[in-house]
Amino acid sequence: MATIIKELTAVNLKAALWDTLQGLQKDEIEPGKGDAIAVQAREILRTVNTQLKVQSACGRKIPTEVIEFSEGK
């Protein structure tokens, strides 16, 4: 079974979290798996937030990759 890897964007992350929530509500996803997905999402957002803080503290522009992540490009 091949795994399809989507580009990491805020839009895709939001969709994955929404799908996870819906799956949990319908008992299609085990709570442990839902928790693992939420933990990974928090780490991704924490990383992006840290990038923004470092760039701001250094007086640098926001990296293109962060902008593309948030805009879903």
Summary of the structure (lengths in Angstrom):
residues: 73
radius of gyration: 14.9
end to end distance: 27.6
largest distance: 47.1
contacts: 154
relative contact order: 0.15
helix: 71%
strand: 0%
